[in-house]
Amino acid sequence: MLIILTILAYFGLLLLFSKLTSKRADNATFFRANRRSPWYMVAFGMIGASISGVTFVSVPGMVNTIGMTYMQTCLGFIVGYFAVAFILLPIYYKLNLTTIYTYLDKRLGTAAYRTGAGFFILSKITGAAVRFYVVCMLLQRFVLDAQGIPFVITVVTMVALIWLYTRKGGINTLVFTDTFQTFCMFTALILIIWQVIGALGMSPIEAIRAVAADDRSRMFVFDDWVSKQNFWKQFVSGAFIVVVMTGLDQDMMQKNLTCKSLREAQKDMCTYGFAFVPANLLFLALGVLLSMLSVQRGVSLPEMGDELLPLFAANGSLGLSVVVFFTIGVVAASFSSADSALTALTTSVCVDLYRRPDDERLRKRTHLVMAALFALFILLFRAFNSTSMLDAIYILCSYTYGPLLGLFAYALFTRRHVSGTWVLPMCVIAPILCFVVEKLVQHISGYRFGYELLMLNGALTFMGLWLTGNKAASNNQIISNI
């Protein structure tokens, strides 16, 4: 009962934020927060929005398979965030965009515009629903089943509450709720770490030394070029991941476009880009400490890394307070990503597909429909209950970002038009070819692609657009890269 009361109190605070930030809200408020958001609040809130509930429980478990080599990717993130800040943001602000895919319309035409928006909507609604489904399953299994709450009630209630606190203020509300949720997430993380250190009988200094001396704390791999954990593969891939999954993703960019000026948006982007290094270091350090605790208590490590944190945090073995912290942390991390996804989907449908950015009635209907679809997708995943299906959807989402990379790269770095007839076919063919190449290379050499698959996918899309494109555009048809 304490867990349920905690969750309800948490949602009560979110609804209070919603009420305070949605007075006299209109579409400009919902889509762009009237371009008045303080950059430091956006930066802090974006950390939580970028760390989903799945990440909250998955990253600690990584240490038992790949050590702390994920930090190599996080270092690459910094380069990616600087690229977004100083290459993409100037374009988005110069054109005064509500959705970033409008740039494709201005530069390449309607076919590229609708294709880019369509790939975003497809990947976001499926990917966000899968991530939220996994979080709902975790909460259901480790927390809510003991309370006798059915899964369908969990899903419908949580999605309804997200819809309720975002329906008026939209992105304006999220700037404030994400700040609050990021604070809750990190507070929960630090308190859990503190409790684990206490359970190990260590002081904080002793814990830091123990983590640093542990074999699982290895961060860098320079000596194995074949390994997926090779430094340069992880570092370069980390930069591209940010460029594509932040800079070319309306969900991740929408809050950044609410800052008062380009300069403030750039400060926001660079600040939270650096913040990912210590944030993920805390998650990985927690994983090492939990692994030490499992040895101390004679508990077998779970086969799935995702179950390492719930194994100790959700069963009460570290005390009821840790169960409460764990619940708050997972809910905060998952809701700060799910609510922004729902808002971004609503924005893209209204602005990109219907092209009616001022129609408040359409926005309200679309927001409700998107919430219903979100809940429906989650319940369908539960009905099929197939791990292979979920894996397939994750793979699908990773492939759909490649065409976005190819489209934007073509628009930014060439002076050519595209053939409206061939844009969609090329953006579909490229991921299929990418899949075939991946399987052939794996069969012939045994090499398995990692994050670099995204770059291959984008390159194939770019080549397809080039081969089917038209002659160079005239100077007045080119959008300046600034």
Secondary structure as UniProt FT lines:
FT   HELIX           2..21
FT   TURN            23..24
FT   HELIX           27..32
FT   HELIX           33..35
FT   HELIX           39..50
FT   HELIX           53..61
FT   HELIX           63..66
FT   TURN            67..69
FT   HELIX           70..83
FT   HELIX           84..88
FT   HELIX           89..94
FT   TURN            95..96
FT   TURN            100..101
FT   HELIX           102..108
FT   HELIX           110..139
FT   HELIX           140..144
FT   HELIX           145..147
FT   HELIX           151..166
FT   TURN            167..170
FT   HELIX           171..199
FT   TURN            200..201
FT   HELIX           204..213
FT   HELIX           215..217
FT   TURN            228..229
FT   HELIX           231..242
FT   HELIX           243..247
FT   HELIX           250..254
FT   HELIX           256..258
FT   HELIX           262..297
FT   HELIX           305..307
FT   HELIX           308..313
FT   TURN            317..318
FT   HELIX           320..348
FT   HELIX           349..353
FT   TURN            357..358
FT   HELIX           360..384
FT   HELIX           387..413
FT   TURN            420..422
FT   HELIX           423..445
FT   HELIX           452..468
FT   HELIX           475..477
//
